[in-house]
Amino acid sequence: GVTMVGTAFAIQKEYFFELGGYDEGMTVWGGENLEMSWRVWLCGGRLLHVPCSRTGHVPRGQPYSFPGGRGKIEHFNYKRAVSVWMGNYSRFIYTEFPDMRTLDIGDIGSRLELKSKLRCKEFKWYLQNVWPELNVPDENMTVWGMVANDAHPLCLDNNHYLFQDLRQLYLSPCTEKISSQAFSLTTDKLLRTSLQCVVVPDPKEGAAVKLQDCIIGTRDKWDYLQDRTIVHQKSNLCLEANTQGPQLSKCNSSSKSQKWTFKPIH
């Protein structure tokens, strides 16, 4: 498995402490599942999902508080994990959550020493070997950003959908504040989010444009031309902004609704 939930996992006691146990600098809630998952993989272990296992989680009450709010506590814990393990890839976290840049997370020196002592790999190894299906937006791509239409102040939007089945691709008012509008055109011509590809199951004029998991989907290919049209290779039709959402239409070089600009996300 890529990562685990923090409430239902099994690990040998000796191995748990050999790996450094929990990060005792984290507080209250959140982040430990990601930190432990990354540490297991990067420091020589494996994380396995066991589909036929049966586990139960009985959550206790909450005789504790979240000083500053639950979101602030979670960001504190996430930043501790990110700062130890993600290296330069932390740039994506701070783009999505800019307030985390200045968040004081205390001393992480002991965790960095542990990383060195265990001779752990860098995060790029994790992306290449554990989760190669995850698209890194500014690597292996020709263009990346918000995909904004000329005729309308709208951008392509996945509506925060993260699952495998076919789902409608949306058009929403453009904003740099949400990751659901981050798309890239990869070097192998896939128009995609981090996990999903833009596809057209029935490519014909007027066909609705969908999203589907890039692993199980059809992996349609697209061209982004100099006139800023986005062309579906198989049908040779253009991506167009329609009142019902993005669709395929016969290419028309004078149509602003077929012109798209990849705008930077800061």
Wavefront OBJ file of the C-alpha trace (Angstrom):
o trace
v 0.000 0.000 0.000
v 1.067 3.574 -0.642
v -0.062 4.870 2.764
v -2.168 3.596 5.630
v -4.766 4.897 8.023
v -3.404 5.570 11.466
v -6.129 3.703 13.352
v -5.848 0.160 11.966
v -2.435 -1.304 11.315
v -0.264 -4.091 12.688
v 3.498 -3.902 13.187
v 6.013 -5.884 15.226
v 6.843 -4.027 18.426
v 10.594 -4.379 17.950
v 10.412 -3.076 14.379
v 8.176 -0.183 15.421
v 10.764 1.090 17.883
v 13.671 0.271 15.564
v 12.037 2.645 13.070
v 11.806 5.349 15.716
v 8.257 4.917 16.985
v 5.954 7.896 16.633
v 7.183 11.443 16.161
v 6.635 12.643 19.720
v 6.734 16.239 18.523
v 3.348 15.794 16.862
v 0.324 16.786 18.889
v -3.240 15.549 19.392
v -4.356 14.352 15.971
v -3.342 13.713 12.365
v -0.232 13.252 10.270
v 1.212 10.177 11.957
v -0.221 7.841 9.322
v 1.562 9.649 6.482
v 4.799 10.044 8.427
v 4.875 6.372 9.410
v 3.993 5.229 5.884
v 6.758 7.271 4.286
v 9.271 6.188 6.922
v 8.507 2.488 6.465
v 8.966 2.663 2.693
v 11.940 5.015 2.617
v 13.850 3.242 5.365
v 13.833 -0.269 3.931
v 10.439 -1.664 4.903
v 7.206 -2.452 3.103
v 3.630 -1.442 3.782
v 1.074 -4.084 2.800
v -2.687 -3.848 2.489
v -4.362 -7.115 3.503
v -7.822 -7.129 1.854
v -9.136 -10.158 3.748
v -8.153 -8.913 7.193
v -10.819 -7.994 9.715
v -10.123 -5.098 12.035
v -12.214 -2.911 14.244
v -11.745 0.668 15.361
v -13.558 1.809 18.472
v -12.935 5.552 18.693
v -12.746 6.940 22.178
v -14.348 10.149 23.259
v -12.462 13.394 22.971
v -11.329 14.447 26.447
v -8.869 16.768 24.748
v -8.994 20.006 22.814
v -7.453 21.365 19.629
v -5.609 24.565 20.613
v -6.097 26.983 17.737
v -8.504 24.619 15.995
v -8.201 21.156 14.494
v -6.971 22.483 11.149
v -4.009 24.248 12.738
v -3.061 21.127 14.714
v -3.223 18.952 11.604
v -1.128 21.418 9.589
v 1.440 21.465 12.399
v 1.735 17.677 12.273
v 1.698 17.500 8.479
v 4.462 20.079 8.233
v 6.644 18.078 10.612
v 6.242 15.035 8.357
v 6.696 17.045 5.171
v 9.801 18.816 6.483
v 11.542 15.551 7.333
v 10.602 13.417 4.339
v 9.409 15.300 1.257
v 12.441 17.448 0.481
v 11.904 19.736 -2.503
v 8.522 18.127 -3.186
v 7.194 20.101 -0.223
v 6.706 22.946 -2.722
v 3.365 21.424 -3.710
v 2.156 21.392 -0.112
v 3.035 25.056 0.381
v 1.395 26.020 -2.909
v -1.832 24.426 -1.712
v -1.505 25.625 1.906
v 0.624 28.812 1.846
v -0.003 29.538 5.542
v 2.014 26.434 6.396
v 5.218 28.083 5.134
v 5.574 30.206 8.269
v 4.102 27.718 10.743
v 6.523 27.039 13.612
v 6.846 23.262 14.072
v 9.530 23.201 16.728
v 12.717 21.156 16.577
v 12.859 18.262 14.090
v 16.569 17.617 14.540
v 16.072 14.224 16.183
v 13.849 13.063 13.313
v 16.418 14.153 10.736
v 19.096 12.315 12.713
v 16.899 9.208 12.672
v 16.511 9.524 8.904
v 20.279 9.659 8.531
v 20.890 6.817 11.001
v 18.464 4.511 9.173
v 20.006 5.483 5.810
v 16.617 6.303 4.389
v 16.038 7.050 0.726
v 14.920 10.390 -0.684
v 11.265 11.081 -1.478
v 11.835 10.833 -5.220
v 12.493 7.113 -4.756
v 9.063 6.774 -3.141
v 7.376 8.507 -6.077
v 9.239 6.423 -8.641
v 8.950 3.026 -6.969
v 5.976 3.028 -4.608
v 3.519 5.351 -6.352
v 4.696 5.785 -9.956
v 1.085 6.345 -11.067
v 0.961 9.670 -9.218
v 1.572 12.545 -11.589
v 4.056 15.127 -10.341
v 2.671 18.322 -11.924
v 5.898 20.042 -12.967
v 7.792 16.913 -14.044
v 7.361 15.003 -17.315
v 4.956 17.575 -18.690
v 4.874 20.137 -21.464
v 2.538 22.616 -19.763
v 0.889 22.874 -16.348
v -1.535 25.150 -14.529
v -5.151 26.240 -14.501
v -6.794 25.635 -17.884
v -8.717 28.867 -18.497
v -11.173 29.471 -21.322
v -11.084 32.646 -23.448
v -14.839 33.035 -23.893
v -15.785 32.590 -20.242
v -13.991 33.284 -16.912
v -14.018 29.541 -16.273
v -11.406 26.825 -15.762
v -11.417 23.053 -16.008
v -12.197 21.624 -12.580
v -12.272 18.059 -11.247
v -14.541 19.117 -8.367
v -12.146 17.380 -5.927
v -13.120 13.947 -7.275
v -10.468 11.361 -6.348
v -11.970 8.005 -7.290
v -11.696 5.578 -10.210
v -15.064 5.596 -11.959
v -15.958 7.897 -14.829
v -16.970 11.328 -13.632
v -18.026 14.548 -15.338
v -15.303 17.152 -15.901
v -16.538 20.559 -14.757
v -16.042 24.219 -15.576
v -15.855 26.535 -12.565
v -14.819 30.149 -11.924
v -11.035 30.273 -12.041
v -9.237 30.556 -8.717
v -5.674 29.819 -7.644
v -6.860 28.760 -4.209
v -8.021 25.246 -5.077
v -5.997 22.287 -6.336
v -8.975 20.874 -8.245
v -8.111 23.233 -11.133
v -4.503 22.056 -11.521
v -4.034 20.160 -14.790
v -1.012 19.195 -16.827
v -0.390 18.015 -20.369
v 2.277 15.368 -20.042
v 5.071 14.539 -22.461
v 3.096 11.447 -23.495
v 0.091 13.669 -24.353
v -2.157 12.924 -21.389
v -4.313 15.774 -20.091
v -4.585 14.976 -16.421
v -4.780 15.846 -12.757
v -2.499 14.128 -10.254
v -4.540 10.909 -10.380
v -7.041 11.171 -13.234
v -6.978 11.514 -16.990
v -9.326 13.559 -19.165
v -11.121 11.105 -21.463
v -14.025 10.955 -23.902
v -15.667 7.495 -23.872
v -17.699 8.193 -27.024
v -15.635 10.706 -29.027
v -18.000 12.536 -31.361
v -19.295 16.077 -31.784
v -21.132 17.179 -28.660
v -19.693 14.385 -26.513
v -19.194 15.248 -22.858
v -15.646 15.174 -21.518
v -15.003 12.985 -18.480
v -12.399 12.111 -15.864
v -11.218 8.596 -15.121
v -8.438 6.962 -13.131
v -5.357 6.963 -15.356
v -4.497 3.344 -14.513
v -7.785 1.714 -15.503
v -8.986 4.292 -18.036
v -8.524 4.689 -21.790
v -5.718 7.277 -21.479
v -6.877 9.470 -24.364
v -4.200 11.665 -25.915
v -4.461 15.396 -26.579
v -2.516 18.085 -28.438
v -2.179 21.687 -27.266
v -1.613 23.693 -30.440
v -0.049 27.099 -31.023
v -3.490 28.643 -31.546
v -4.288 27.464 -27.976
v -6.828 24.851 -28.979
v -6.783 21.482 -27.221
v -7.353 18.708 -29.753
v -8.479 15.165 -28.968
v -6.142 13.034 -31.083
v -8.438 10.083 -31.770
v -11.372 12.162 -33.044
v -9.496 15.291 -34.199
v -12.170 17.340 -32.407
v -11.524 20.319 -30.138
v -12.223 20.844 -26.460
v -14.898 23.522 -26.126
v -16.487 25.310 -23.177
v -20.230 24.775 -23.264
v -22.998 25.851 -20.894
v -23.351 22.180 -19.888
v -19.625 21.762 -19.332
v -16.611 20.926 -21.521
v -17.374 18.966 -24.677
v -15.901 17.980 -28.038
v -16.773 20.127 -31.049
v -15.629 20.532 -34.627
v -12.528 22.694 -34.515
v -13.088 26.368 -35.313
v -9.983 28.557 -35.098
v -12.083 31.715 -34.596
v -14.102 30.338 -31.668
v -13.017 31.786 -28.326
v -14.818 28.983 -26.509
v -12.194 26.622 -28.005
v -9.227 28.710 -26.848
v -7.513 27.688 -23.619
v -4.638 29.121 -21.619
v -2.614 27.254 -19.000
v -2.237 29.862 -16.263
v 0.449 29.472 -13.581
v -0.560 28.438 -10.089
v 1.508 30.299 -7.510
l 1 2 3 4 5 6 7 8 9 10 11 12 13 14 15 16 17 18 19 20 21 22 23 24 25 26 27 28 29 30 31 32 33 34 35 36 37 38 39 40 41 42 43 44 45 46 47 48 49 50 51 52 53 54 55 56 57 58 59 60 61 62 63 64 65 66 67 68 69 70 71 72 73 74 75 76 77 78 79 80 81 82 83 84 85 86 87 88 89 90 91 92 93 94 95 96 97 98 99 100 101 102 103 104 105 106 107 108 109 110 111 112 113 114 115 116 117 118 119 120 121 122 123 124 125 126 127 128 129 130 131 132 133 134 135 136 137 138 139 140 141 142 143 144 145 146 147 148 149 150 151 152 153 154 155 156 157 158 159 160 161 162 163 164 165 166 167 168 169 170 171 172 173 174 175 176 177 178 179 180 181 182 183 184 185 186 187 188 189 190 191 192 193 194 195 196 197 198 199 200 201 202 203 204 205 206 207 208 209 210 211 212 213 214 215 216 217 218 219 220 221 222 223 224 225 226 227 228 229 230 231 232 233 234 235 236 237 238 239 240 241 242 243 244 245 246 247 248 249 250 251 252 253 254 255 256 257 258 259 260 261 262 263 264 265 266
